[in-house]
Amino acid sequence: MNITASMVKELREKTGAGMMDCKKALTEADGDMEKATEALRQKGIASAEKKMGRIAAEGLVASYVNDSVGAMIEVNCETDFVAKNAEFKELCQNLAELVAEEKPADVDALLATTCKKCGKKIEDVIKEKIASIGEKITIRRFVIMEGHNATYIHNGKIGVLLNTDKQDAELMKDICLHIASCAPEFLSSEDIPAEVREEEKRIEMGKEDLAKKPENIREKIVEGRLHKILAQKCLLEQAFVKDPSQTVAQLIEGKLTINKFVRYTLGEGLEKRNENFADEVMKQIG
């Protein structure tokens, strides 16, 4: 029987399985939609769609850097147990490398990209991994930088990608370690948005220890406090973590220029699961 694109589409929407899996199942079932659906469910491939409604805030941050481009990606799963799985780790590292090579515009473009190693779209690769690993897996975000790059990943939980005007492996490594440790939000004070400055000033002006002081005195005190607070948010103005006697700006002076950096913290801002592992096991047994 001739398997049409519309039949594959229907089965895919029904089961959440990949296109090639759907086509294969329909071919083996001679076009019978129910038999093809049953076959996919027996293989566990049709379980991906159901899992997509669950919370995935664990996972890994992975990166890849070559001579001309660097990429960093956050891939989420449901439990830390799966995040430590070798199959999941390999998936994340392969995705980081693919992002660097293909330079997709966004996550949707990445999902539509064909993997050269397996010939499948990344969207279908993810669904197959969901079926084999047994948890929801999502690509949350990634970043690409061209030029001279360095990276540091701390236990898969914190990731740094750094871009500079020239290559200095040891110095760039130290800066990456500093960024991972000290979590700067901006490169320099010039990069701090006005709304951030205003918000910090409003908070300081409202503190109780300044309530009884004259307005002009409060302004001067807050101005001094703001300088220290905002400096701690800026990479170049932070005290270098391995030698606090100098700032990062002093560390790199005459050696290189930092163009930009990105720091990822796994799962930041995502809703976390409240269930514990024992509850999860009992739920699956029940």
Secondary structure as UniProt FT lines:
FT   HELIX           5..15
FT   HELIX           19..28
FT   TURN            29..31
FT   HELIX           33..43
FT   HELIX           45..47
FT   HELIX           48..51
FT   TURN            52..53
FT   STRAND          58..65
FT   STRAND          69..77
FT   HELIX           80..83
FT   HELIX           86..102
FT   HELIX           107..111
FT   TURN            116..118
FT   HELIX           122..133
FT   STRAND          138..146
FT   STRAND          148..154
FT   TURN            155..157
FT   STRAND          158..164
FT   HELIX           169..182
FT   HELIX           189..191
FT   HELIX           194..205
FT   HELIX           208..210
FT   TURN            211..212
FT   HELIX           215..231
FT   TURN            232..233
FT   HELIX           235..237
FT   TURN            241..242
FT   TURN            244..245
FT   HELIX           248..252
FT   TURN            253..255
FT   STRAND          258..265
FT   TURN            266..269
FT   HELIX           277..285
//
